[in-house]
């Protein structure tokens, strides 16, 4: 099984650190090094670094690049300045989600970088090329040439700046700069997936390995995908495959604010507009259990009489909040804030209150 999986450029480093490895998105990835709790708290209170080199990097260039990206992306990239990026989704015509991603407007004219989920890179690239007819653009999947580190936590600006030998305080939220690492272009962006301030660094594979070693030498805690999930979940951020899928639209998931219906067109626009006007049969909600029992993905959500009205998509006993919480996709009529629903955990049911999906107060530097 392991022989059939891809590895990132940092795989030997993970093995040397004794990381617990597991398959994820077609890669053998580190789940944890010490413990999920220790790594989670390091990011919340100090600084942690994640290997996210499995993510996909797709470049779009050409005279029609902006028009084309706006065609396949629900956000409006015409509003971006060079050096700015934006979060959003690519959608199917029925409003279902192809993928959620970041779009970077490059400093080079008519060039964009799309950073996509690892498991979807090949599917996304196929979707992009299939929809490029009539546009004067070139699409290149350059994922294999890039490594990526996420340096996250309240000390990230200081620590990463010291390691890189530069002042990062001028990089705004969802902004990026180009720098040179290992005599090649690298990108430093003030983005992340944890709810904390932090940066993502895209660089050559050799520069990524060197930067990883330098960050660990500076005392940054190596973090696995286990705490990446607990951190993003507390901050109310979706994971493709759980909260967004081909069957779960941004409207159903509560992320329709990223769909810019005031721009002329994009794939899925009509479906999104109709869903916003009419509502969707199901909606994603936050649930807080009135007990310490832990809800897990796939557990049924019921009414008091036992009628199933939904399913848990992600659930944990929150490390930061010491509460059992979850996302759940439920029938629209059951999802009002303050409603009581019941989560079935094996043979027992536990009452839960519908709450806002952002469980944790995020600490982004605006």
C-alpha positions in Angstrom: 0.0 0.0 0.0 2.7 2.5 1.0 4.6 1.8 -2.2 1.6 2.9 -4.3 1.3 6.2 -2.5 3.1 9.4 -3.4 5.4 11.1 -0.9 6.3 14.7 -0.4 9.9 16.1 -0.5 9.8 16.0 3.3 9.0 12.3 3.7 12.6 11.4 4.9 12.3 14.2 7.5 9.0 12.9 8.8 10.4 9.3 9.1 13.5 10.6 10.9 11.3 12.5 13.4 9.3 9.3 14.1 6.1 10.7 12.8 3.0 8.6 12.7 2.3 8.2 9.0 -0.9 7.4 7.2 -2.4 7.6 3.7 -4.1 10.9 2.9 -5.2 12.2 -0.5 -3.0 9.7 -2.3 0.1 10.6 -0.3 1.8 9.0 2.8 1.5 12.0 5.2 2.4 12.7 8.8 -0.6 12.5 11.2 1.3 13.5 14.3 4.8 13.6 15.8 4.2 14.0 19.5 0.5 14.2 20.1 -2.4 15.9 18.4 -3.1 17.9 21.6 0.4 19.1 22.0 0.7 20.1 18.3 -2.8 21.8 18.3 -1.8 23.9 21.4 1.5 24.8 19.9 -0.3 26.4 16.9 -2.9 28.1 19.1 -0.3 29.6 21.5 3.1 29.6 19.8 4.1 28.4 16.4 3.8 25.2 14.4 4.8 24.1 10.9 3.0 21.8 8.6 4.2 20.0 5.5 1.4 20.7 2.9 3.6 19.9 -0.1 0.9 17.5 -1.3 -1.3 20.5 -2.3 -1.7 21.2 -6.0 -0.3 24.2 -7.9 -2.0 25.0 -11.3 -0.9 28.1 -13.2 -3.2 29.8 -15.7 -1.7 32.4 -18.1 -2.5 34.1 -21.4 -4.4 37.1 -22.7 -7.8 35.6 -21.4 -6.4 34.4 -18.1 -8.6 36.8 -15.9 -11.7 36.2 -18.0 -11.2 32.4 -17.9 -10.5 32.2 -14.1 -13.6 34.2 -13.5 -15.5 31.7 -15.7 -14.4 28.7 -13.6 -14.3 30.3 -10.2 -17.2 31.6 -8.1 -15.2 34.6 -6.8 -14.4 37.7 -8.7 -10.7 37.9 -9.5 -11.1 41.1 -11.5 -11.2 42.8 -8.1 -7.7 41.5 -7.1 -4.6 43.5 -7.2 -1.3 41.8 -8.1 0.0 40.3 -4.9 -3.5 39.5 -3.6 -5.3 36.1 -3.3 -8.8 35.0 -2.6 -10.6 31.9 -1.4 -13.5 30.4 -3.2 -14.8 27.4 -5.2 -15.0 25.9 -8.6 -18.6 24.6 -9.2 -20.4 22.2 -11.4 -23.4 23.6 -13.4 -25.8 22.3 -10.8 -24.0 24.2 -8.0 -22.1 21.2 -6.5 -18.5 21.8 -5.6 -15.6 20.7 -7.8 -13.1 22.0 -5.3 -12.4 24.8 -2.9 -9.2 26.6 -3.6 -7.1 29.8 -3.3 -6.5 32.0 -6.4 -3.4 34.1 -6.5 -3.2 37.1 -8.9 0.5 37.1 -9.9 2.7 40.1 -10.3 3.3 39.0 -13.8 0.5 40.3 -16.1 -2.2 37.8 -17.2 -1.0 35.0 -14.8 -2.8 33.3 -11.9 -1.9 30.5 -9.5 -4.6 28.2 -8.4 -3.8 26.2 -5.2 -6.1 23.2 -5.0 -6.7 20.2 -2.7 -4.2 17.4 -3.1 -6.8 14.7 -3.7 -8.5 16.8 -6.4 -5.4 18.0 -8.3 -5.8 15.7 -11.3 -9.6 16.0 -11.4 -9.4 19.8 -11.1 -6.8 20.1 -13.9 -9.0 17.9 -16.1 -12.0 20.2 -15.3 -10.0 23.3 -16.0 -8.7 22.1 -19.4 -12.1 20.8 -20.4 -13.6 24.2 -19.8 -10.9 26.2 -21.5 -12.3 26.1 -25.0 -12.7 29.5 -26.6 -10.3 31.1 -24.1 -6.7 32.1 -25.1 -5.0 30.6 -22.1 -2.5 28.0 -21.1 -3.0 25.8 -18.0 0.0 24.0 -16.4 -0.2 21.6 -13.5 3.2 22.3 -11.9 2.5 20.6 -8.6 5.5 18.3 -8.7 7.9 21.3 -8.8 6.7 22.9 -5.6 6.9 22.2 -1.9 4.7 24.0 0.5 5.0 24.8 4.3 2.3 26.3 6.5 3.8 28.2 9.4 1.0 29.0 11.8 0.5 30.6 15.2 0.8 33.9 17.1 4.6 33.8 16.8 4.7 32.9 13.1 5.5 36.4 11.8 8.5 36.8 14.1 9.9 33.3 13.8 9.5 32.9 10.0 10.8 36.5 9.5 13.9 35.7 11.5 14.5 32.5 9.6 14.1 34.2 6.2 16.0 37.3 7.4 13.2 39.7 6.4 10.4 41.8 8.0 7.0 40.1 7.2 4.9 42.6 9.0 4.0 44.4 5.8 2.3 41.4 4.2 -1.4 41.9 4.7 -4.1 39.2 5.2 -4.5 37.3 1.9 -1.6 39.1 0.4 1.7 37.6 -0.9 5.2 38.5 -2.0 7.7 36.9 -4.3 11.2 36.1 -2.8 14.2 34.1 -3.8 15.1 30.8 -2.0 17.7 28.5 -3.3 18.2 30.9 -6.3 14.6 30.2 -7.4 11.3 32.0 -7.0 9.3 31.4 -3.8 6.0 32.8 -2.6 5.2 33.9 1.0 1.5 34.5 1.6 -0.3 35.5 4.7 -2.9 32.7 4.5 -3.6 29.5 6.4 -6.1 26.9 7.6 -5.9 27.0 11.3 -7.8 30.2 12.5 -4.5 31.7 13.6 -2.2 34.2 12.0 0.4 32.6 9.8 2.0 32.1 6.4 2.2 29.6 3.6 5.5 29.3 1.8 5.7 27.9 -1.7 9.2 27.0 -2.9 11.3 24.5 -4.8 11.6 21.1 -3.2 15.2 21.7 -2.1 14.4 25.1 -0.6 11.3 23.6 1.2 13.5 20.9 2.9 16.1 23.5 3.9 13.4 25.9 5.3 11.7 23.0 7.3 15.1 22.2 8.9 15.7 25.9 9.7 12.3 26.3 11.3 12.7 23.2 13.5 16.1 24.5 14.5 14.5 27.7 15.5 12.1 25.9 17.9 9.0 25.7 15.7 6.9 22.6 16.5 6.4 20.1 13.6 2.7 19.4 13.2 0.8 16.7 11.4 -2.5 16.5 9.6 -4.3 15.4 12.8 -4.1 18.8 14.4 -4.6 20.5 11.1 -8.1 19.0 11.1 -8.9 19.9 14.7 -7.6 23.5 14.2 -9.5 24.2 10.9 -12.7 22.6 12.3 -12.7 24.8 15.5 -12.3 27.8 13.2 -15.4 26.9 11.2 -13.4 26.0 8.0 -14.6 23.3 5.6 -12.8 20.2 4.4 -13.5 19.1 0.9 -15.1 15.7 0.9 -16.8 16.4 4.3 -18.4 19.8 4.2 -18.1 20.5 0.5 -18.6 17.9 -2.2 -20.1 17.4 -5.6 -23.4 17.0 -3.8 -22.9 19.8 -1.2 -22.9 23.3 -2.7 -21.5 26.4 -1.0 -25.0 27.5 -0.4 -25.9 24.3 1.6 -22.6 24.5 3.4 -23.1 28.2 4.4 -20.4 29.6 2.2 -22.4 31.4 -0.4 -20.8 34.7 0.5 -17.8 33.5 -1.6 -20.1 33.2 -4.7 -20.1 36.7 -6.4 -23.5 36.8 -8.2 -22.9 40.4 -9.3 -20.3 39.4 -11.8 -21.4 38.5 -15.3 -21.1 34.8 -15.3 -19.4 31.7 -13.9 -20.1 28.0 -14.1 -22.8 27.2 -11.6 -24.0 30.8 -11.2 -27.6 30.1 -12.1 -27.8 27.1 -9.7 -26.3 29.1 -6.9 -28.7 32.0 -7.5 -31.7 29.7 -7.4 -30.5 28.0 -4.2 -30.0 31.3 -2.5 -33.5 32.4 -3.5 -35.3 29.1 -2.7 -33.1 27.6 -0.1 -31.5 24.1 -0.2 -33.1 20.9 1.2 -30.2 20.5 3.7 -27.9 23.0 5.4 -24.6 22.7 7.4 -24.9 23.6 11.0 -22.8 23.6 14.1 -23.8 21.4 17.0 -22.7 21.6 20.7 -23.4 18.4 22.6 -24.6 18.7 26.2 -22.3 15.9 27.1 -18.6 14.9 26.7 -19.5 12.0 24.3 -17.6 12.6 21.0 -19.6 12.8 17.7 -17.8 11.4 14.7 -18.4 11.8 10.9 -21.2 9.6 9.7 -23.1 9.5 13.1 -26.9 10.1 12.6 -28.6 13.3 13.8 -32.2 12.8 14.9 -35.3 14.5 16.3 -36.5 13.6 19.8 -38.8 11.0 18.3 -35.9 9.2 16.6 -36.5 10.5 13.1 -33.2 10.9 11.3 -32.8 14.4 9.9 -29.1 14.6 9.2 -25.6 13.3 9.6 -22.4 14.5 11.3 -19.7 15.6 8.8 -16.9 16.4 11.2 -16.8 16.0 15.0 -14.4 16.3 17.9 -14.1 17.0 21.6 -12.6 20.5 21.0 -9.1 20.8 22.4 -9.3 24.6 22.7 -12.8 24.8 24.1 -13.2 21.5 26.1 -16.6 20.9 24.5 -18.0 18.2 22.2 -18.9 19.9 19.0 -19.6 18.9 15.3 -20.6 20.0 11.9 -23.8 18.3 10.7 -25.7 18.4 7.4 -29.4 18.5 8.5 -32.8 19.1 6.9 -33.2 22.8 6.4 -36.2 23.1 8.7 -34.3 21.7 11.7 -31.2 24.0 11.5 -32.3 27.2 13.3 -29.9 28.5 15.9 -30.9 27.3 19.3 -32.8 24.3 18.2 -32.2 21.0 20.0 -31.3 18.0 18.0 -29.9 14.6 19.0 -26.7 12.9 17.9 -26.8 9.1 18.0 -23.5 7.7 19.2 -23.7 3.9 19.0 -26.8 2.9 21.0 -27.3 6.2 22.9 -28.5 9.6 21.8 -27.2 12.8 23.1 -28.9 16.2 23.0 -27.2 19.0 21.1 -27.9 22.6 20.5 -27.6 24.2 17.0 -24.8 26.9 17.3 -22.8 29.0 14.9 -20.2 27.0 12.9 -17.3 29.1 13.9 -16.8 27.6 17.3 -13.4 29.3 18.0 -12.6 33.1 17.9 -10.1 33.3 15.0 -7.0 35.4 15.3 -6.1 36.5 11.8 -4.0 39.6 11.4 -6.2 41.9 9.3 
